[in-house]
């Protein structure tokens, strides 16, 4: 039997005129993910098929579970589209799958893409079901809750038989919805926000605001480790390290005691807009959750947002902390995020940060220092690191 992996697209089928773009992007993403493995990938408008060496099956399936745009996949068996070949393949697959002398219930589901085939789907179900009953005395029909669901897909050139179907991680192929810039801190929330943005097909640039010596090189390395986890799902990406020390020190020197966080976030958004223009990102993405801290009240968000014209996407805005932690554990970022190395958002937190800031007061306080010159200096001193899931932190260098 010709064994292969059959991939179903799921949500991509809603894209109509853009469907070809989504399928081609998914194809390229899978090709990149399986780079170095001995595979051949075929695609059509409804399915994708991977031919592979059976010794690679476990590693391929693990990698497919990290590719957005896959609705489901199965280990399938390819056969000629005629009744005898299909029946013989069904028999071989069931003999391989079933344990001897154990009783099972089963159901046949046929999908007939080739409308020229001489039976319709319902007739196929009865025909193949009758063949199974004749050849397997330990099988009985149960159309509602079967132990074994036998899938038969009748296509134009070949037909495919499979039993188990595994759920993919869904979403859209990375890169189909443009680029976005993620504000990546060392906390729990922003990596989860990045993961959810990647799931919607957004290719990420990662932006880390660094304030050495108030933050440490360990804090940067922590962010690099988080970036590597996101790269498992989003492919290679830029990590842009923003030298924020001078600007942050000026904020705490010239801004009233309960406003520094608000002003700091406004400065960050100004920088994010400049970075987005430089790197052609279409949106700012962050890990803000409504009401979680002072800068994440609706009033604060409104005042902070006012300095940028870009859309600000907050994927975890309406999640509670436990929901965010559950996703962080699932994507293996939680244990990294709780390492005790502070980022620039936590080192200078005032005792009573304002929760309902005045935009007029923010503008007045910002006049007290030349933040535009400081931002221009920052833009001329960025550290840019290319990250992928195999990145080794001791080998990176400045790439401007």
TORTORLO-215633 format. One record per residue (C-alpha): chain; x, y, z. Coordinates in nm, 3 decimals, padded with zeros to 5 digits, m for minus. Each point is the difference from the previous one (the first is absolute). Example, Ala and Ser with C-alpha at 12.3 -4.5 7.8 and 13.67 -1.06 7.14 Angstrom:
BEGIN
(node "A" (01.230 m00.450 00.780))
(node "A" (00.137 00.344 m00.066))
REM end
This chain:
BEGIN
(node "A" (00.000 00.000 00.000))
(node "A" (00.112 00.354 m00.079))
(node "A" (00.001 00.170 00.342))
(node "A" (m00.005 00.381 00.027))
(node "A" (m00.122 00.287 00.215))
(node "A" (m00.321 00.169 m00.118))
(node "A" (m00.051 00.360 00.115))
(node "A" (m00.334 00.183 00.016))
(node "A" (m00.009 00.379 m00.017))
(node "A" (m00.308 00.083 00.209))
(node "A" (m00.046 00.379 00.037))
(node "A" (00.190 00.063 m00.322))
(node "A" (m00.303 m00.128 m00.190))
(node "A" (m00.186 00.325 00.088))
(node "A" (00.247 00.216 m00.191))
(node "A" (m00.152 m00.046 m00.348))
(node "A" (00.198 00.229 m00.235))
(node "A" (00.303 00.006 00.231))
(node "A" (00.001 m00.374 00.057))
(node "A" (00.290 m00.065 m00.237))
(node "A" (00.218 00.251 00.188))
(node "A" (m00.081 m00.164 00.335))
(node "A" (00.070 m00.352 m00.130))
(node "A" (00.328 00.103 m00.164))
(node "A" (00.111 00.174 00.320))
(node "A" (m00.089 m00.307 00.207))
(node "A" (00.191 m00.218 m00.246))
(node "A" (00.310 00.220 00.032))
(node "A" (m00.029 00.010 00.380))
(node "A" (m00.022 m00.380 00.021))
(node "A" (00.293 m00.032 m00.242))
(node "A" (00.206 00.232 00.224))
(node "A" (m00.106 m00.185 00.315))
(node "A" (00.101 m00.338 m00.146))
(node "A" (00.321 00.135 m00.150))
(node "A" (00.273 m00.266 00.004))
(node "A" (m00.243 m00.291 00.016))
(node "A" (m00.053 m00.241 m00.290))
(node "A" (m00.354 00.096 m00.102))
(node "A" (m00.196 00.077 m00.316))
(node "A" (m00.300 00.232 00.036))
(node "A" (m00.289 00.020 m00.249))
(node "A" (m00.286 00.249 00.023))
(node "A" (m00.334 00.064 m00.164))
(node "A" (m00.294 00.228 00.074))
(node "A" (m00.143 m00.231 00.270))
(node "A" (00.285 m00.202 00.150))
(node "A" (00.374 m00.026 00.046))
(node "A" (00.190 m00.331 m00.004))
(node "A" (00.341 m00.078 00.148))
(node "A" (00.195 m00.303 m00.119))
(node "A" (00.268 m00.097 00.250))
(node "A" (00.231 m00.266 00.137))
(node "A" (m00.193 m00.189 00.271))
(node "A" (00.293 00.037 00.243))
(node "A" (m00.064 00.378 00.000))
(node "A" (m00.370 m00.023 00.085))
(node "A" (00.017 00.105 00.366))
(node "A" (00.220 00.304 m00.062))
(node "A" (m00.213 00.112 m00.297))
(node "A" (m00.323 m00.024 00.200))
(node "A" (00.157 00.197 00.286))
(node "A" (00.105 00.276 m00.239))
(node "A" (m00.343 00.012 m00.169))
(node "A" (m00.150 00.070 00.344))
(node "A" (00.197 00.327 m00.006))
(node "A" (m00.128 00.125 m00.339))
(node "A" (m00.297 00.238 m00.007))
(node "A" (m00.252 m00.048 m00.281))
(node "A" (m00.041 m00.377 00.045))
(node "A" (m00.351 m00.098 00.107))
(node "A" (00.066 m00.376 00.022))
(node "A" (00.233 m00.268 m00.131))
(node "A" (m00.006 m00.378 m00.036))
(node "A" (00.221 m00.294 m00.086))
(node "A" (m00.163 m00.099 m00.328))
(node "A" (00.044 m00.273 m00.259))
(node "A" (m00.007 00.083 m00.369))
(node "A" (m00.163 m00.234 m00.249))
(node "A" (m00.146 m00.011 m00.352))
(node "A" (m00.352 00.137 m00.038))
(node "A" (m00.186 m00.321 m00.074))
(node "A" (m00.217 m00.221 00.219))
(node "A" (00.241 m00.293 00.023))
(node "A" (00.302 00.214 00.096))
(node "A" (m00.198 00.197 00.258))
(node "A" (m00.142 m00.316 00.159))
(node "A" (00.341 m00.166 00.013))
(node "A" (00.156 00.307 00.161))
(node "A" (m00.281 00.026 00.259))
(node "A" (00.061 m00.366 00.087))
(node "A" (00.376 00.047 00.037))
(node "A" (m00.040 00.316 00.210))
(node "A" (m00.248 m00.163 00.238))
(node "A" (00.215 m00.311 00.034))
(node "A" (00.289 00.226 00.093))
(node "A" (m00.206 00.209 00.242))
(node "A" (m00.222 m00.251 00.181))
(node "A" (00.108 m00.233 00.277))
(node "A" (m00.084 m00.368 m00.053))
(node "A" (m00.317 m00.138 00.158))
(node "A" (m00.106 00.337 00.146))
(node "A" (m00.348 00.123 m00.090))
(node "A" (m00.043 00.348 m00.148))
(node "A" (m00.276 00.219 m00.134))
(node "A" (00.064 00.194 m00.319))
(node "A" (m00.136 00.252 m00.246))
(node "A" (00.105 00.088 m00.356))
(node "A" (00.011 00.363 m00.113))
(node "A" (00.059 00.059 m00.371))
(node "A" (00.091 00.332 m00.159))
(node "A" (m00.042 m00.020 m00.376))
(node "A" (00.182 00.286 m00.176))
(node "A" (m00.001 m00.192 m00.327))
(node "A" (m00.367 00.035 m00.097))
(node "A" (00.056 m00.232 m00.297))
(node "A" (00.050 m00.296 00.235))
(node "A" (m00.289 m00.239 m00.060))
(node "A" (m00.141 00.016 00.358))
(node "A" (m00.091 00.302 00.211))
(node "A" (00.131 00.040 00.357))
(node "A" (m00.295 m00.174 00.166))
(node "A" (00.021 m00.296 m00.235))
(node "A" (00.374 m00.020 00.066))
(node "A" (m00.059 m00.007 00.377))
(node "A" (m00.237 m00.297 m00.038))
(node "A" (00.223 m00.179 m00.250))
(node "A" (00.322 00.036 00.201))
(node "A" (m00.186 m00.071 00.326))
(node "A" (m00.139 m00.323 m00.144))
(node "A" (00.349 m00.101 m00.111))
(node "A" (00.136 00.060 00.352))
(node "A" (m00.279 m00.202 00.164))
(node "A" (00.067 m00.287 m00.241))
(node "A" (00.373 m00.007 00.076))
(node "A" (00.013 00.086 00.372))
(node "A" (m00.222 m00.203 00.232))
(node "A" (00.109 00.207 00.304))
(node "A" (m00.138 00.325 m00.142))
(node "A" (m00.355 00.135 00.037))
(node "A" (m00.155 00.319 m00.137))
(node "A" (m00.059 00.300 00.228))
(node "A" (m00.073 00.319 m00.192))
(node "A" (m00.025 00.220 00.315))
(node "A" (00.302 m00.081 00.215))
(node "A" (00.231 m00.246 m00.178))
(node "A" (00.329 m00.128 00.139))
(node "A" (00.149 00.015 m00.349))
(node "A" (m00.083 00.266 m00.260))
(node "A" (00.114 m00.109 m00.346))
(node "A" (00.056 00.300 m00.229))
(node "A" (m00.006 m00.050 m00.376))
(node "A" (00.085 00.297 m00.222))
(node "A" (m00.066 m00.068 m00.369))
(node "A" (00.198 00.248 m00.210))
(node "A" (00.069 00.037 m00.370))
(node "A" (00.337 m00.172 m00.028))
(node "A" (00.011 m00.206 00.318))
(node "A" (m00.203 m00.085 00.308))
(node "A" (00.110 00.020 00.364))
(node "A" (m00.092 m00.219 00.295))
(node "A" (00.065 00.096 00.361))
(node "A" (m00.129 m00.067 00.348))
(node "A" (00.149 00.232 00.260))
(node "A" (m00.029 00.374 m00.050))
(node "A" (00.210 00.236 00.213))
(node "A" (m00.095 00.359 00.071))
(node "A" (00.245 00.267 m00.119))
(node "A" (00.047 00.336 00.175))
(node "A" (m00.219 00.182 m00.254))
(node "A" (00.033 00.372 m00.067))
(node "A" (00.141 00.156 m00.316))
(node "A" (00.340 m00.069 m00.161))
(node "A" (00.263 00.240 00.137))
(node "A" (00.057 00.289 m00.238))
(node "A" (m00.344 00.009 m00.164))
(node "A" (m00.124 00.295 00.209))
(node "A" (00.307 00.225 m00.020))
(node "A" (00.256 00.106 00.262))
(node "A" (m00.045 00.127 00.355))
(node "A" (00.238 00.127 00.269))
(node "A" (m00.035 m00.175 00.337))
(node "A" (00.105 00.180 00.319))
(node "A" (00.175 m00.296 00.162))
(node "A" (00.083 00.040 00.367))
(node "A" (00.127 m00.275 00.225))
(node "A" (m00.345 m00.054 00.154))
(node "A" (m00.267 m00.264 m00.045))
(node "A" (m00.248 00.195 m00.211))
(node "A" (00.192 00.131 m00.302))
(node "A" (00.129 m00.339 m00.128))
(node "A" (m00.357 m00.132 00.018))
(node "A" (m00.121 00.306 m00.193))
(node "A" (00.271 m00.069 m00.258))
(node "A" (m00.105 m00.363 m00.036))
(node "A" (m00.363 00.099 m00.053))
(node "A" (00.100 00.262 m00.259))
(node "A" (00.208 m00.259 m00.185))
(node "A" (m00.303 m00.229 00.003))
(node "A" (m00.193 00.262 m00.199))
(node "A" (00.265 m00.005 m00.274))
(node "A" (00.205 00.301 00.115))
(node "A" (00.377 m00.007 m00.056))
(node "A" (00.166 00.159 00.302))
(node "A" (00.281 00.239 00.071))
(node "A" (00.083 m00.012 00.372))
(node "A" (00.086 00.320 00.192))
(node "A" (00.170 m00.009 00.340))
(node "A" (00.057 00.322 00.196))
(node "A" (00.325 m00.027 00.193))
(node "A" (00.129 00.233 00.273))
(node "A" (00.348 m00.120 00.095))
(node "A" (00.131 00.034 00.275))
(node "A" (m00.349 00.014 00.156))
(node "A" (m00.079 m00.322 m00.187))
(node "A" (00.249 m00.284 m00.041))
(node "A" (00.147 m00.199 m00.288))
(node "A" (m00.179 m00.299 00.160))
(node "A" (m00.329 00.182 m00.065))
(node "A" (00.095 00.032 m00.368))
(node "A" (00.096 m00.368 m00.020))
(node "A" (m00.334 m00.087 00.159))
(node "A" (m00.177 00.189 m00.279))
(node "A" (00.216 m00.179 m00.259))
(node "A" (m00.117 m00.334 00.144))
(node "A" (m00.362 00.116 m00.024))
(node "A" (00.063 00.109 m00.359))
(node "A" (00.133 m00.347 m00.083))
(node "A" (m00.324 m00.153 00.131))
(node "A" (m00.205 00.233 m00.222))
(node "A" (00.225 m00.084 m00.297))
(node "A" (m00.111 m00.365 00.029))
(node "A" (m00.343 00.116 m00.121))
(node "A" (00.082 00.319 m00.190))
(node "A" (00.324 m00.084 m00.181))
(node "A" (00.308 00.219 00.007))
(node "A" (m00.054 00.355 00.122))
(node "A" (00.182 00.318 00.096))
(node "A" (00.053 00.083 00.366))
(node "A" (00.050 00.377 00.021))
(node "A" (00.170 00.103 00.325))
(node "A" (m00.082 00.365 00.079))
(node "A" (00.258 00.185 00.219))
(node "A" (m00.253 00.173 00.226))
(node "A" (00.222 00.103 00.297))
(node "A" (00.052 00.369 m00.073))
(node "A" (m00.361 00.067 m00.089))
(node "A" (m00.129 m00.189 00.302))
(node "A" (00.234 00.187 00.235))
(node "A" (m00.126 00.331 m00.139))
(node "A" (m00.360 m00.110 00.055))
(node "A" (00.064 m00.073 00.367))
(node "A" (00.198 00.325 00.036))
(node "A" (m00.257 00.236 m00.151))
(node "A" (m00.342 m00.169 00.040))
(node "A" (m00.221 00.028 00.309))
(node "A" (00.005 m00.298 00.237))
(node "A" (m00.316 m00.189 m00.106))
(node "A" (00.028 00.061 m00.378))
(node "A" (00.331 m00.165 m00.107))
(node "A" (m00.158 m00.328 m00.115))
(node "A" (m00.252 00.184 m00.218))
(node "A" (00.267 00.223 m00.155))
(node "A" (00.233 m00.298 m00.044))
(node "A" (m00.268 m00.190 m00.191))
(node "A" (m00.069 00.303 m00.219))
(node "A" (00.371 00.017 m00.084))
(node "A" (00.005 m00.372 m00.077))
(node "A" (m00.293 00.040 m00.240))
(node "A" (00.176 00.289 m00.175))
(node "A" (00.304 m00.224 m00.048))
(node "A" (m00.217 m00.292 m00.112))
(node "A" (m00.152 00.219 m00.270))
(node "A" (00.345 00.097 m00.129))
(node "A" (00.113 m00.364 00.007))
(node "A" (m00.315 m00.108 m00.184))
(node "A" (00.067 00.256 m00.272))
(node "A" (00.363 m00.118 m00.026))
(node "A" (m00.083 m00.372 m00.018))
(node "A" (m00.338 00.024 m00.179))
(node "A" (m00.209 m00.130 00.289))
(node "A" (m00.371 00.075 m00.023))
(node "A" (m00.101 m00.015 00.368))
(node "A" (00.130 00.015 00.355))
(node "A" (m00.069 m00.314 00.204))
(node "A" (00.035 m00.029 00.376))
(node "A" (m00.096 m00.212 00.300))
(node "A" (m00.228 00.252 00.173))
(node "A" (m00.297 m00.147 00.187))
(node "A" (m00.278 00.242 00.098))
(node "A" (00.028 00.109 00.363))
(node "A" (00.299 m00.218 00.086))
(node "A" (00.231 00.294 00.086))
(node "A" (m00.035 00.379 00.017))
(node "A" (00.105 00.061 m00.362))
(node "A" (m00.262 m00.249 m00.122))
(node "A" (m00.318 00.180 00.107))
(node "A" (m00.209 00.122 m00.293))
(node "A" (00.081 00.361 00.087))
(node "A" (00.373 m00.074 00.007))
(node "A" (m00.015 m00.193 m00.327))
(node "A" (m00.179 00.288 m00.167))
(node "A" (00.259 00.256 00.119))
(node "A" (00.293 m00.226 m00.098))
(node "A" (m00.149 m00.092 m00.341))
(node "A" (m00.041 00.366 m00.095))
(node "A" (00.368 00.032 m00.100))
(node "A" (m00.022 m00.255 m00.284))
(node "A" (m00.209 m00.035 m00.315))
(node "A" (00.065 m00.372 m00.025))
(node "A" (m00.260 m00.255 00.110))
(node "A" (00.087 m00.155 00.336))
(node "A" (m00.091 m00.369 00.028))
(node "A" (m00.038 m00.146 00.349))
(node "A" (m00.061 m00.376 m00.044))
(node "A" (m00.035 m00.068 00.376))
(node "A" (m00.196 00.317 00.083))
(node "A" (m00.303 m00.188 00.135))
(node "A" (00.180 m00.306 00.144))
(node "A" (00.042 m00.041 00.373))
(node "A" (00.344 m00.084 00.138))
(node "A" (m00.069 m00.372 00.044))
(node "A" (m00.110 m00.031 m00.363))
(node "A" (00.321 00.172 m00.112))
(node "A" (00.211 m00.226 00.222))
(node "A" (m00.168 m00.310 m00.147))
(node "A" (00.105 00.105 m00.352))
(node "A" (00.350 00.095 00.122))
(node "A" (00.045 m00.351 00.139))
(node "A" (m00.133 m00.154 m00.320))
(node "A" (00.253 00.187 m00.216))
(node "A" (00.282 m00.055 00.253))
(node "A" (00.067 00.365 00.082))
(node "A" (m00.129 00.008 00.360))
(node "A" (00.310 m00.135 00.173))
(node "A" (00.218 00.248 m00.189))
(node "A" (m00.232 00.293 00.073))
(node "A" (00.012 m00.052 00.377))
(node "A" (00.380 00.012 00.016))
(node "A" (00.091 00.287 00.241))
(node "A" (00.153 00.248 m00.247))
(node "A" (m00.187 00.332 m00.019))
(node "A" (m00.073 00.193 m00.318))
(node "A" (m00.020 00.378 m00.032))
(node "A" (m00.376 00.001 00.068))
(node "A" (00.049 m00.138 00.351))
(node "A" (00.323 00.158 00.130))
(node "A" (m00.142 00.351 00.060))
(node "A" (m00.365 m00.063 00.084))
(node "A" (m00.135 00.291 00.215))
(node "A" (m00.178 m00.082 00.324))
(node "A" (m00.334 00.139 m00.120))
(node "A" (m00.006 00.016 m00.384))
(node "A" (m00.282 00.207 m00.146))
(node "A" (m00.292 m00.207 m00.132))
(node "A" (m00.200 00.284 m00.160))
(node "A" (00.267 00.222 m00.157))
(node "A" (m00.075 00.333 m00.163))
(node "A" (00.124 00.034 m00.357))
(node "A" (00.047 00.374 00.048))
(node "A" (00.222 m00.059 00.302))
(node "A" (00.204 m00.259 m00.193))
(node "A" (00.062 00.247 m00.282))
(node "A" (00.102 00.271 00.247))
(node "A" (00.247 m00.227 00.183))
(node "A" (00.152 m00.122 m00.326))
(node "A" (00.097 00.359 m00.083))
(node "A" (00.242 m00.005 00.293))
(node "A" (00.266 m00.200 m00.187))
(node "A" (00.114 m00.054 m00.359))
(node "A" (m00.139 m00.349 m00.058))
(node "A" (00.010 00.030 m00.380))
(node "A" (00.382 00.025 m00.003))
(node "A" (00.022 m00.295 00.238))
(node "A" (m00.228 m00.209 m00.225))
(node "A" (00.211 00.088 m00.307))
(node "A" (00.310 m00.108 00.191))
(node "A" (m00.170 m00.330 00.086))
(node "A" (m00.090 m00.062 m00.366))
(node "A" (00.367 00.040 m00.094))
(node "A" (00.117 m00.254 00.259))
(node "A" (m00.229 m00.301 m00.038))
(node "A" (00.128 m00.353 00.047))
(node "A" (m00.167 m00.241 m00.242))
(node "A" (00.031 m00.374 00.051))
(node "A" (m00.136 m00.260 m00.242))
(node "A" (m00.171 m00.273 00.202))
(node "A" (m00.114 m00.347 m00.096))
(node "A" (m00.084 m00.304 00.213))
(node "A" (00.361 m00.126 m00.024))
(node "A" (00.160 00.334 00.091))
(node "A" (00.313 m00.011 00.218))
(node "A" (00.026 00.316 00.210))
(node "A" (00.380 m00.010 00.022))
(node "A" (00.027 00.040 m00.379))
(node "A" (m00.205 00.311 m00.068))
(node "A" (00.143 00.333 m00.111))
(node "A" (m00.133 00.345 m00.089))
(node "A" (m00.183 00.005 m00.333))
(node "A" (m00.124 00.344 m00.100))
REM end
